[in-house]
Amino acid sequence: MKNEKRTNSRTVRPVLLLLLLLSVAGVLLSALLRTMCSWNGMTDREREEATRLTEAKAQKLVPTIAEIHSSSPVADAVARYLRETVAPNYGGEWEHCVPFVRIVASDATDPSDVRAWGEFRVFNYRLEGDTFHFVSGGNHPGLMHLRETDGALSVVSFDPVLDGSECTPSAKRIFGKQYKAWMALVADDKALEAARLRDLADYAAQNDLPAKFAKDYGWDPVPLPPAASRGERGAPAPSPAPHRPDAPESN
């Protein structure tokens, strides 16, 4: 008799566990179907509004992308590093390097190791008439380490986000809690392109260049926006020496 009770108890437990699992699966499936039906039941206008609100939440994480790269001592030092150290590694015949610097976060509590996390890019151009022709460049997101010496900042080292399959893991490691802000920044292609053209217009104005258009390879020229006022631009960015790798050395 005792053996029969034990047998029944062992039989009932798996059945109850199975029923519990089926109940949980049913709840999850019902929630999923409600979500799908809710989205599918929306009008196109309602979907657009939902998407807009989601993007608006992400945009709250984005730093002031409209600021020009020379708007702060840290950004100016990073731009100078990109122009003098990184840009020459790119080929082609170009005359003007206009770095793109957007700092997501910075920490200047230690003057011997000022840190700046951000999206850093190099754009090298050749000016023909009134048009900047893009020649070479690339993206270099990551963490810049700067040091203050005699009141001036300079980059001493750089922790770059890696390429390929290591991109996301290295970005999360380098940016840490700023990772979402950086991702939101680089996800907005239109804002990034508008900021690039604004930087280029400001650079032309700073250096008294006649440029009115920018042209990427394979694309039609696009007009540059109005440059910022001189007070907003700050000090003029220096024009680097022309980069002509195939030119013969002068005697």
N, C-alpha and C positions, 0 to 999 in steps of 0.2 A: 504493500500500500504506500509506504514511504517512497519507494522507488518510482511509483507511478506519479506521485506529486512532483518529485524532482524532475521527471521527464517532461511533465506538462509545463513546469516553470521554465525549463530550458527552451521549450518550444515557443512559449508566449513571448519571451524577451526579444528574440530576433524579429518576430512579427511586429511588436510595438515599435522597435527601432526603425524597421522598414516603413511603417506608417508615418512615423515622425519625419523621416527623410523625405517622403513623398509630400507631406504637408508643407515642409519648408520649400521644396522645389516648386510647389504650386504657388506659394506666396511670391517667390522671386519671379516666376514666369508671369504672374499677373501684374507685378510692378513693371516688368519690362514691356509687356503689351500695352499698359496704360501710358508709359512714356512714349512708345512708338506711335500709339494712336493720337496722343496729344500733339506730337510733332507733325504727323501726317495730316491731322485734322486742321492744322493752322493754314490760314491763307498765306499767299506769298508775302503780303505786307507784314503779317504777324511774324513770319519767319525772319524777314529782314530786320524787324525791330528787335527780335530776340538775339540775333547775331550782333546787331549794333550794340546792344547792352553788354553782351559778353566782351566785345572788343573794347568798349569804353572802360570796363573794369580792368582789362589788361593795360590800357593806356595810362591808367593812374600810376602804374609802375615805371613808366618811361620817363627818363630825365628830360631836361629841356633840350630837345634835339635841334631847335632852331638856333641855339647859341653857336657862334663861330668858334673855330678851334683856338684862336688866340685870346679868348675871353678871360683866361685865368693864368696865373704863373705856372700851375701844374700842367694845364693843357698846352700852353706854349712850349714848355720844356719837352713834352712828349712829341709835339709836332716837329720840333727841331731835331729830335732823335730820329724820327721817321725820315725826315728829309735828308739828314746827313749820313745816317748809318744804314738804313734799310733800303731807301730808294735806289742807291747806286747798284744794288744787287740785281735790279731788273734791267733787262736789255732794251734795245731799240734806241733810236736817236730822239731824245727829248730834251727840252730846254727848261721846263717848269715842273716842279713837284709841288702839288697842293695836298698836303696830308689831311686826312679826315679823322678827327678826334672827337669822340663822344664818351665822356667819362660817366660811368654808372654810379660809382662811389669812390671816395678817396679818404685817406687817413693820414693826417699830418701831425699826429701827436708826437712822433719821434722824428726830429729833423734829420737824423742819420739814415732813416729808412721811411721816406714818404711814399705811400702806396696809392696807386690809382688803377682801378679796375674799369675796363671799358672796351669799346669797339674802335679799333684803330686800323685805318686803311691808307694805302699809298696809291696816289693817282699821278702818273707822269704824263705830261702833255707836250705837244709841239704846236706852237702858234703859227698859223698861216693866215695872213691878212687879219681878219676880224674873228677868226674861228680857232678855238682850242681843239686840237685833235688828240684823243686819248691814244697813248702809245703802249704803256705797260703799267702794271701795278698789282696789288693784291690785298687780301684781308689779313689782319694780324690781331685778333682779339686776345685779351689776356690781362695780365697784371704787370704794370710798370713799377719798378722800384727806383725812386729818385733820392738824391741827397742834396742838401743845401750847403753850399760852400761860398763864403764871402757874400751872403745874401742872394745868391743865384741858385736856382734849381737845375739839376741835370740828371738824366737817366743813367743809372749805373748797371742795371740788369733788367731782364724782361722774362716773364714766365708766360709763354704763348700757349694758347689752346691748340691741341694737336689736331692733325688731319685724320680723315678716314674713320675707322671704327673707334678710334680713341677720342674723337671730337667731344661727344657728349660726356663720357666719364671725366676727361681732363677739364672740360668747362665747369662741370659741377664741383670738381675739386678746387679749381682756381677761384671761381666766383663765389662759392659757398652760398650764403643767404642772399647774395645779389644775383643768383643765377636766373631767377624768373624775370627780374628787371632787365637783364641783358637779353634774354630770349624775346621779351616783348619788344625791345628796341630793334633787334635785327629782323623781326617778323614784319615790320612795317616798311615794305619796299618803297612805297610812294613817298613816305616822309624822308626816308634815307636819300632817295634820289633828289628830292627837292632841296635837302640840306647840302648835298654835294654841289649842286648848281649854285646855291647861295654862297658856299665857300669859294667857289671858282670866281663868281662875280666880285666878291669882296677882295680876293687876291688880285684880280685885274685892276680894281680901283686903287688898291694899296700901292701897286707898282706902276701906275699910269700906263697900263697896256690897253690897246684899242679893241680888245676882245668883246664881242657881242653874242657869240654863239659857242656851243660845245658840240662836238661830234664824236660818237663812239663808232668803232669799226663796224661797217655794215648797216649803219643807221643814218637817217637824215639828221642834219644839224638841228639843235633845239636852241631857242633864245635863252640867254642868261637873264635871271631876274634882276631887279634893281639892287644895287649894292647898298649895304648899310652905310649910315652916315659915318664920317670920320671919327666922331666921338665913340660910336659903338664898335668900330673896327679895332681901335687901339693902335699899337705901333705897327708900321708896315712890315709884312713878312719879306725877308730877303729872297731875291731870285737866285737860285743856285746856278753854278756854272753849267753850260750845256753838256749833256751826256751823249758823246759820240764815240762809241767803242771802236768803230772801224776807222776813225780818223787817224792819220799819221801823226806821230809825236813831233812837236816843234823842236827845232835845234836851239 
